[in-house]
Amino acid sequence: YGTQMLPRVLGEKRAREMVFLCHLYSAQEAYEIGLVNKVVPNDKLEEAVAGWCRELLEKSPQALRIAKVSLNFESDLLYPSVVHGFQMLSMAHGTEEFQEGCSAFVEKRKPDFNRFRR
């Protein structure tokens, strides 16, 4: 679902950069590019969440439900793209390349994909 939403949230170029290069982003960098709405220190997280919850509880429940349905409508239209994404993922899952990537991640090393180049 992320690969379908990223271009809408960040723009096509930034989304491609993120998906292709797989860089790790700090919380501040994620905030600056619009990936997250707010950055708070760990010790202030629950307080920040509680504040947002209090604000939401002041709003009309019906208006929030209607807004949520309306906002979700566009992403519901992405369903065929999500299905396609799952199909592509299932093609990769279990391959030697996939296993090398997973092993490298777990072992905290760079993956070696050279043997898979044509």
C-alpha positions as a Markdown table, in Angstrom:
| # | Residue | x | y | z |
|---|---|---|---|---|
| 1 | Tyr | 0.0 | 0.0 | 0.0 |
| 2 | Gly | 2.9 | 2.3 | 0.7 |
| 3 | Thr | 4.2 | 2.3 | -2.9 |
| 4 | Gln | 0.8 | 3.4 | -4.1 |
| 5 | Met | 0.4 | 6.2 | -1.6 |
| 6 | Leu | 4.0 | 7.6 | -1.5 |
| 7 | Pro | 3.7 | 9.4 | -4.8 |
| 8 | Arg | 0.5 | 11.0 | -3.7 |
| 9 | Val | 2.0 | 12.1 | -0.4 |
| 10 | Leu | 5.6 | 13.0 | -1.4 |
| 11 | Gly | 5.5 | 13.4 | -5.2 |
| 12 | Glu | 6.7 | 11.0 | -7.9 |
| 13 | Lys | 10.4 | 11.9 | -7.8 |
| 14 | Arg | 10.7 | 11.7 | -4.0 |
| 15 | Ala | 8.7 | 8.4 | -3.9 |
| 16 | Arg | 10.9 | 6.8 | -6.5 |
| 17 | Glu | 14.1 | 8.0 | -4.6 |
| 18 | Met | 12.8 | 6.4 | -1.4 |
| 19 | Val | 11.7 | 3.1 | -2.9 |
| 20 | Phe | 14.7 | 2.6 | -5.2 |
| 21 | Leu | 17.5 | 3.8 | -2.8 |
| 22 | Cys | 16.0 | 2.6 | 0.5 |
| 23 | His | 17.7 | 5.3 | 2.6 |
| 24 | Leu | 16.9 | 5.5 | 6.3 |
| 25 | Tyr | 15.5 | 8.9 | 7.3 |
| 26 | Ser | 15.7 | 10.5 | 10.7 |
| 27 | Ala | 12.4 | 11.7 | 12.3 |
| 28 | Gln | 13.4 | 15.3 | 11.4 |
| 29 | Glu | 14.0 | 14.4 | 7.8 |
| 30 | Ala | 10.7 | 12.6 | 7.6 |
| 31 | Tyr | 9.0 | 15.7 | 9.0 |
| 32 | Glu | 10.8 | 18.0 | 6.5 |
| 33 | Ile | 9.7 | 16.0 | 3.5 |
| 34 | Gly | 6.1 | 15.6 | 4.7 |
| 35 | Leu | 6.2 | 11.9 | 5.6 |
| 36 | Val | 5.1 | 12.6 | 9.2 |
| 37 | Asn | 3.0 | 15.4 | 10.6 |
| 38 | Lys | 4.9 | 16.0 | 13.9 |
| 39 | Val | 8.0 | 14.9 | 15.7 |
| 40 | Val | 8.1 | 14.7 | 19.4 |
| 41 | Pro | 10.7 | 13.3 | 21.9 |
| 42 | Asn | 10.0 | 9.7 | 23.0 |
| 43 | Asp | 9.2 | 10.9 | 26.6 |
| 44 | Lys | 6.6 | 13.3 | 25.2 |
| 45 | Leu | 4.9 | 10.9 | 22.8 |
| 46 | Glu | 2.0 | 9.8 | 25.0 |
| 47 | Glu | 1.3 | 13.4 | 26.0 |
| 48 | Ala | 1.2 | 14.5 | 22.4 |
| 49 | Val | -1.1 | 11.6 | 21.4 |
| 50 | Ala | -3.4 | 12.4 | 24.4 |
| 51 | Gly | -3.5 | 16.0 | 23.2 |
| 52 | Trp | -4.6 | 15.0 | 19.7 |
| 53 | Cys | -7.2 | 12.7 | 21.2 |
| 54 | Arg | -8.6 | 15.4 | 23.4 |
| 55 | Glu | -8.9 | 17.7 | 20.3 |
| 56 | Leu | -10.7 | 15.0 | 18.4 |
| 57 | Leu | -13.1 | 14.3 | 21.3 |
| 58 | Glu | -14.2 | 18.0 | 21.0 |
| 59 | Lys | -15.3 | 17.5 | 17.4 |
| 60 | Ser | -18.7 | 16.3 | 16.1 |
| 61 | Pro | -18.5 | 12.4 | 15.8 |
| 62 | Gln | -20.8 | 12.5 | 12.8 |
| 63 | Ala | -18.7 | 15.1 | 11.0 |
| 64 | Leu | -15.5 | 13.1 | 11.7 |
| 65 | Arg | -17.1 | 9.9 | 10.3 |
| 66 | Ile | -18.2 | 11.8 | 7.2 |
| 67 | Ala | -14.8 | 13.4 | 6.8 |
| 68 | Lys | -13.1 | 10.0 | 7.3 |
| 69 | Val | -15.3 | 8.3 | 4.6 |
| 70 | Ser | -14.6 | 11.2 | 2.2 |
| 71 | Leu | -10.9 | 11.2 | 2.8 |
| 72 | Asn | -10.7 | 7.4 | 2.4 |
| 73 | Phe | -12.7 | 7.4 | -0.8 |
| 74 | Glu | -9.6 | 8.4 | -2.9 |
| 75 | Ser | -7.4 | 5.7 | -1.4 |
| 76 | Asp | -10.2 | 3.1 | -1.9 |
| 77 | Leu | -9.9 | 3.8 | -5.6 |
| 78 | Leu | -6.3 | 2.5 | -5.3 |
| 79 | Tyr | -7.5 | -1.0 | -4.5 |
| 80 | Pro | -6.5 | -2.5 | -7.9 |
| 81 | Ser | -3.1 | -1.0 | -7.5 |
| 82 | Val | -2.8 | -2.5 | -4.0 |
| 83 | Val | -3.7 | -5.9 | -5.4 |
| 84 | His | -1.0 | -5.5 | -8.1 |
| 85 | Gly | 1.5 | -4.6 | -5.4 |
| 86 | Phe | 0.7 | -7.8 | -3.5 |
| 87 | Gln | 1.1 | -9.8 | -6.7 |
| 88 | Met | 4.5 | -8.2 | -7.3 |
| 89 | Leu | 5.6 | -8.8 | -3.7 |
| 90 | Ser | 4.5 | -12.5 | -3.9 |
| 91 | Met | 6.7 | -12.9 | -7.0 |
| 92 | Ala | 9.7 | -11.7 | -5.1 |
| 93 | His | 9.0 | -13.5 | -1.8 |
| 94 | Gly | 11.1 | -16.7 | -1.4 |
| 95 | Thr | 13.6 | -15.9 | -4.2 |
| 96 | Glu | 17.3 | -16.0 | -3.5 |
| 97 | Glu | 17.4 | -12.2 | -4.0 |
| 98 | Phe | 14.7 | -11.7 | -1.4 |
| 99 | Gln | 16.4 | -14.0 | 1.0 |
| 100 | Glu | 19.7 | -12.2 | 0.6 |
| 101 | Gly | 18.0 | -8.9 | 1.3 |
| 102 | Cys | 16.3 | -10.2 | 4.4 |
| 103 | Ser | 19.5 | -11.9 | 5.7 |
| 104 | Ala | 21.5 | -8.7 | 5.2 |
| 105 | Phe | 18.9 | -6.7 | 7.1 |
| 106 | Val | 18.8 | -9.1 | 10.0 |
| 107 | Glu | 22.6 | -9.3 | 10.0 |
| 108 | Lys | 22.9 | -5.5 | 9.8 |
| 109 | Arg | 25.1 | -5.6 | 6.7 |
| 110 | Lys | 24.9 | -4.4 | 3.1 |
| 111 | Pro | 23.2 | -7.0 | 0.8 |
| 112 | Asp | 25.3 | -8.4 | -2.0 |
| 113 | Phe | 23.1 | -8.5 | -5.1 |
| 114 | Asn | 26.0 | -8.8 | -7.6 |
| 115 | Arg | 25.4 | -12.5 | -8.3 |
| 116 | Phe | 21.9 | -11.6 | -9.5 |
| 117 | Arg | 23.0 | -9.1 | -12.1 |
| 118 | Arg | 22.5 | -10.1 | -15.8 |
